[in-house]
C-alpha cells in the first residue's frame, strides 16, 4: 500500500499537481522534478501541511520561540542529535547551504531533539567546524512529536506561509549541486 501511495504522490508531483496557491508554490513543482541522488529522498507534498506551534529553546538560554517566528521565508528545518552519526556527516552540508543561500528569503534551522546537553551541542558544532547554524533544542521533543519526527535526521522544508511542503528522512548531501539547484529554483519567486 505504501508503494502505491508513493507512486501516486510521485505521479502527482511529476504532473505538477502541487497546490499552486502562490507563485512560490509553482516553483515547488519544478523543484520536485529536479531531484537526483540524495535528493530523490526529498518528498514534496501534494498539498502543503500544517506545522506545529510547539515552543523550542533558543541557543545559549535566550528563551523560547516557535516556527511562527520564521514566517515570511523558506526554512529548511533539520531535526538532529549529538549522538546521531549521520547527523555529524550531514551538518557541514547544511552549513554550506546556509552560507550560500541564508538570508531574508531562506534559513537553515537546526534543532537538537531529545537529550542533548547545551555543552554537548556546542562541542559537536566546534568539532565539525560549524559556526553559522543555530544550536536550538527541543529537549522534551514537543515540536518533534507534533511534527511526526521519528528517527534522525529528518529535514523539513517549510514555505513562507509556515506550511510544510517537503520532507527528507535520513541524511543527505545538502551541499550537492542538485540540492543547491532545488533550493535556487524554490527561491526564484520567494517573497522579498
Long-range contacts (C-beta under 8 A, 24 or more apart in sequence): 9-43, 9-45, 9-46, 12-46, 13-44, 13-46, 17-46, 18-44, 18-45, 18-46, 18-47, 18-165, 19-46, 19-47, 19-48, 21-48, 22-161, 23-189, 24-159, 24-160, 24-186, 24-189, 24-190, 24-191, 25-159, 25-165, 26-189, 27-185, 27-186, 27-187, 27-188, 27-189, 28-159, 28-165, 28-166, 28-186, 30-185, 31-182, 31-185, 31-186, 32-166, 34-178, 34-181, 34-182, 34-185, 35-178, 35-182, 36-178, 37-173, 37-176, 37-178, 38-171, 38-172, 38-173, 38-176, 38-178, 38-179, 39-168, 39-172, 39-176, 39-178, 39-179, 39-182, 41-168, 41-169, 41-170, 41-172, 42-157, 42-166, 42-167, 42-168, 42-172, 42-182, 43-166, 43-167, 43-168, 44-165, 44-166, 45-164, 45-165, 45-166, 45-167, 48-159, 48-161, 48-163, 48-164, 48-165, 49-163, 49-164, 49-165, 50-163, 50-164, 51-147, 51-156, 51-158, 51-162, 51-163, 51-164, 52-142, 52-143, 52-146, 52-147, 54-138, 54-142, 54-143, 54-146, 55-142, 55-143, 56-111, 56-136, 56-137, 56-138, 56-142, 56-143, 57-136, 57-137, 57-138, 57-139, 58-134, 58-136, 59-118, 59-121, 59-134, 59-135, 59-136, 59-137, 60-118, 60-135, 61-118, 67-143, 67-158, 67-162, 68-162, 70-107, 70-109, 70-158, 70-162, 71-160, 71-161, 71-162, 72-160, 72-191, 73-104, 73-105, 73-106, 73-107, 73-160, 73-190, 73-191, 74-105, 74-106, 74-107, 74-157, 74-158, 74-159, 74-160, 74-183, 74-186, 74-187, 74-190, 75-106, 75-107, 75-108, 75-109, 75-157, 75-158, 76-106, 76-107, 76-108, 76-109, 76-155, 76-156, 76-157, 76-158, 76-174, 76-183, 77-109, 77-111, 77-155, 77-156, 77-157, 77-158, 78-108, 78-109, 78-110, 78-111, 78-153, 78-154, 78-155, 78-156, 79-111, 79-113, 79-138, 79-144, 79-147, 79-149, 79-152, 79-153, 79-154, 79-155, 79-156, 80-110, 80-111, 80-112, 80-113, 80-152, 80-153, 81-112, 81-113, 81-114, 81-115, 81-116, 81-152, 82-112, 82-116, 82-117, 82-120, 82-121, 82-123, 82-124, 83-116, 84-152, 84-153, 86-152, 86-153, 86-170, 86-171, 87-152, 87-153, 87-171, 88-124, 88-128, 89-171, 90-153, 90-171, 90-172, 90-173, 90-174, 91-124, 91-125, 91-128, 91-130, 91-133, 92-128, 92-129, 92-130, 92-175, 93-172, 93-173, 93-174, 93-175, 93-176, 93-179, 94-133, 94-155, 94-174, 95-130, 95-132, 95-133, 96-174, 96-175, 97-174, 97-175, 97-179, 97-180, 97-183, 98-132, 98-133, 99-132, 100-180, 101-180, 101-183, 101-184, 101-187, 102-132, 104-192, 105-187, 105-190, 105-191, 105-192, 106-183, 106-187, 106-190, 108-133, 109-134, 109-136, 110-134, 110-135, 110-136, 111-136, 111-137, 111-138, 111-143, 111-144, 112-136, 112-137, 112-138, 113-137, 113-138, 113-139, 113-141, 113-143, 113-144, 113-149, 113-152, 114-138, 114-139, 114-141, 114-144, 115-139, 157-186, 160-190, 160-191
